[in-house]
Amino acid sequence: MTFVEQTRMVEDLRLLHSKMERREQEDFAMMLKRQKDDEQFDNLTQMRLQVLHKKYVPARTKAQIEEAWKRLAGNRSDKGGAE
């Protein structure tokens, strides 16, 4: 795992830490402190981060993202269309 991937995963989880169990919150707090020090995680911490990310961050497919974008763009174009 690269430092950029590590940073992205920590940022994704930052808003979701309140949903975590107590032990997971403690682990994540430790990860945040290490992240602030610009420290690369060891293998064990990387595995814990990946488990937390998989558990709490919903996976979105490209099709789901495109569908959401179409709905948002469709609502705007319907209101401002010239006839």
TORLUM-952718 format. One record per residue: residue number from 1; residue in three letters; y, x, z of N, C-alpha, C in turn. Coordinates in Angstrom, 1 decimal. Atoms other than C-alpha are relative to their C-alpha. Layout:
<sites>
  num  residu    n.yy    n.xx    n.zz   ca.yy   ca.xx   ca.zz    c.yy    c.xx    c.zz
  NUM     ala       Y       X       Z       Y       X       Z       Y       X       Z
...
</sites>
This chain:
<sites>
  num  residu    n.yy    n.xx    n.zz   ca.yy   ca.xx   ca.zz    c.yy    c.xx    c.zz
    1     met    -1.2     0.9     0.0     0.0     0.0     0.0     1.2     0.9     0.0
    2     thr    -1.2    -0.8     0.0     3.4     1.4    -0.9     1.0    -0.5     1.0
    3     phe    -1.0     0.4    -1.0     6.4     1.3     1.3     0.8    -1.2    -0.4
    4     val    -0.7     1.2     0.6     8.1    -1.3    -1.0    -0.9    -1.2     0.3
    5     glu     0.8     1.1    -0.3     5.1    -3.6    -0.7     0.0    -0.3     1.5
    6     gln     0.0     0.2    -1.5     5.0    -3.1     3.1     1.3    -0.7     0.4
    7     thr    -1.3     0.6    -0.3     8.7    -4.0     3.3     0.1    -1.4    -0.4
    8     arg     0.0     1.4     0.5     8.3    -7.1     1.2    -0.9    -0.9     0.9
    9     met     0.9     0.8    -0.8     5.4    -8.3     3.3     0.6    -0.3     1.4
   10     val    -0.6     0.2    -1.3     7.3    -7.8     6.5     1.1    -1.0    -0.1
   11     glu    -1.1     0.9     0.3    10.3    -9.6     5.1    -0.5    -1.5    -0.2
   12     asp     0.6     1.3     0.2     8.1   -12.5     4.0    -0.4    -0.7     1.3
   13     leu     0.5     0.5    -1.3     6.7   -12.8     7.5     1.1    -0.2     1.1
   14     arg    -1.1     0.0    -1.0    10.0   -12.4     9.4     0.3    -1.5     0.4
   15     leu    -0.4     1.3    -0.3    10.9   -16.1     9.1    -1.2    -0.9     0.6
   16     leu     1.2     0.8    -0.4     7.3   -17.3     9.9    -0.6     0.5     1.3
   17     his     0.6    -0.6    -1.2     6.8   -15.3    13.1    -0.2    -1.0     1.1
   18     ser     0.1     1.0    -1.1     7.3   -18.4    15.3    -1.3    -0.8    -0.2
   19     lys     1.2     0.8     0.2     4.2   -20.0    13.8    -1.3     0.8     0.4
   20     met     1.1    -0.9    -0.3     2.0   -17.0    14.8    -0.4    -0.2     1.5
   21     glu     0.5     0.0    -1.4    -0.2   -16.9    17.9     0.6     1.2     0.7
   22     arg    -0.7    -0.9    -0.9     1.0   -14.8    20.8    -0.4     1.5    -0.4
   23     arg     0.5    -1.4     0.3    -1.2   -11.7    20.0     0.6     0.4    -1.4
   24     glu    -0.5    -0.3     1.3    -0.1   -11.9    16.3     1.5     0.3     0.1
   25     gln    -1.4    -0.2    -0.2     3.6   -12.1    17.4     0.3     1.4     0.6
   26     glu    -0.2    -1.3    -0.6     3.2    -9.0    19.5    -0.3     1.1    -1.0
   27     asp     0.3    -0.9     1.0     1.6    -7.1    16.7     1.1     0.1    -1.1
   28     phe    -1.1     0.0     1.0     4.3    -8.2    14.3     1.3     0.6     0.5
   29     ala    -1.1    -0.6    -0.6     7.0    -7.2    16.7    -0.1     1.6     0.0
   30     met     0.2    -1.4     0.1     5.5    -3.7    16.8     0.3     0.5    -1.5
   31     met    -0.2    -0.3     1.4     5.5    -3.7    13.0     1.4     0.0    -0.4
   32     leu    -1.4     0.0     0.3     9.1    -4.7    12.8     0.7     1.3     0.6
   33     lys    -0.6    -1.2    -0.5    10.1    -1.8    15.1    -0.3     1.2    -0.9
   34     arg     0.3    -1.1     0.8     8.2     0.6    13.0     0.7     0.0    -1.4
   35     gln    -0.7     0.2     1.3     9.7    -0.9     9.8     1.5     0.5     0.1
   36     lys    -1.4    -0.4    -0.2    13.2    -0.4    11.2     0.2     1.5     0.0
   37     asp    -0.1    -1.5     0.0    12.4     3.3    11.7    -0.4     0.6    -1.4
   38     asp     0.4    -0.4     1.3    11.4     3.5     8.0    -1.3     0.8     0.0
   39     glu     1.3    -0.6    -0.2     7.9     4.4     9.0    -1.1    -0.6    -0.9
   40     gln     1.1     0.5     0.8     4.9     4.1     6.7    -1.1    -0.4     1.0
   41     phe     1.0     0.5    -0.9     2.2     2.1     8.4    -1.3     0.7    -0.2
   42     asp     1.3    -0.6     0.2    -1.2     3.6     9.1    -1.0    -1.1    -0.5
   43     asn     1.0     0.9     0.7    -4.4     2.0     7.6    -0.3    -1.2     0.8
   44     leu     0.3     1.1    -0.9    -5.1    -0.2    10.6     1.1    -1.0     0.0
   45     thr    -1.2     0.9     0.0    -1.6    -1.6    10.7     0.2    -0.7    -1.3
   46     gln    -0.1     0.6     1.4    -1.6    -2.1     6.9    -1.0    -1.2    -0.1
   47     met     1.0     1.1     0.1    -4.8    -4.2     7.2     0.5    -1.2     0.8
   48     arg    -0.5     1.2    -0.8    -3.3    -6.3    10.0     1.1    -0.7    -0.7
   49     leu    -1.2     0.6     0.7    -0.1    -6.8     8.0    -0.6    -0.9    -1.2
   50     gln     0.6     0.8     1.1    -2.2    -8.0     5.0    -0.7    -1.2     0.5
   51     val     0.6     1.2    -0.5    -4.2   -10.4     7.1     1.0    -1.0     0.4
   52     leu    -1.0     0.9    -0.4    -1.1   -11.9     8.6     0.7    -0.6    -1.2
   53     his    -0.7     0.5     1.2     0.6   -12.2     5.2    -0.9    -1.0    -0.7
   54     lys     0.9     1.0     0.7    -2.5   -13.9     3.7    -0.1    -1.3     0.8
   55     lys     0.1     1.1    -0.9    -2.7   -16.2     6.7     1.2    -0.9     0.0
   56     tyr    -1.2     0.7    -0.2     0.9   -17.3     6.9     0.9    -0.2    -1.2
   57     val    -0.8     0.2     1.2     2.5   -16.9     3.5    -0.8    -0.7    -1.1
   58     pro     0.8     0.7     1.0     1.4   -19.5     1.0     0.0     0.7    -1.3
   59     ala     0.1    -0.6     1.3     0.2   -18.1    -2.3     0.5    -1.0    -1.0
   60     arg    -0.5     0.9     1.1     2.0   -19.5    -5.3    -0.4     0.6    -1.3
   61     thr     0.4    -0.4     1.3     0.7   -19.3    -8.8     1.3     0.0    -0.9
   62     lys    -1.1     0.0     1.0     3.0   -18.7   -11.8     0.2    -1.4    -0.5
   63     ala    -0.2     1.4     0.5     2.3   -22.2   -13.0     0.8    -0.9     1.0
   64     gln    -0.7     0.8    -1.0     3.5   -23.7    -9.7     1.5     0.4     0.1
   65     ile    -1.4    -0.5     0.0     6.7   -21.6    -9.8     0.7    -0.6    -1.2
   66     glu    -0.6     0.5     1.2     7.4   -22.6   -13.4     0.2    -1.5     0.1
   67     glu    -0.2     1.4    -0.1     6.8   -26.3   -12.6     1.2    -0.3     0.9
   68     ala    -1.1     0.3    -0.9     9.2   -26.2    -9.7     1.4     0.3    -0.7
   69     trp    -1.2    -0.3     0.8    11.8   -24.5   -12.0     0.3    -1.1    -1.0
   70     lys    -0.2     1.1     0.9    11.3   -27.2   -14.6     0.6    -1.2     0.6
   71     arg    -0.5     1.2    -0.8    11.9   -29.9   -12.0     1.5     0.2     0.3
   72     leu    -1.4    -0.3    -0.4    15.1   -28.2   -10.8     0.9     0.0    -1.3
   73     ala    -0.8    -0.1     1.2    16.4   -27.5   -14.3     0.0    -1.4    -0.7
   74     gly     0.0     1.4     0.7    15.4   -31.0   -15.6     0.9    -0.9     0.7
   75     asn    -1.0     0.8    -0.7    17.4   -32.7   -12.9     1.4     0.3    -0.3
   76     arg    -1.4    -0.4     0.4    20.5   -30.8   -13.8     0.3    -0.4    -1.4
   77     ser    -0.3     0.3     1.3    20.2   -31.4   -17.5     0.1    -1.5    -0.3
   78     asp    -0.1     1.4     0.1    19.6   -35.1   -17.1     1.3    -0.6     0.3
   79     lys    -1.3     0.6    -0.5    22.9   -35.7   -15.3     1.1     0.4    -0.9
   80     gly    -1.1    -0.4     0.8    25.1   -33.7   -17.7    -0.2    -0.1    -1.5
   81     gly     0.3     0.1     1.4    23.6   -34.6   -21.0     1.0    -0.8    -0.8
   82     ala    -0.9     0.8     0.8    25.9   -35.8   -23.8    -0.8    -0.9    -1.0
   83     glu     0.7     0.9     0.8    24.9   -38.8   -25.8     0.8    -0.4    -1.2
</sites>
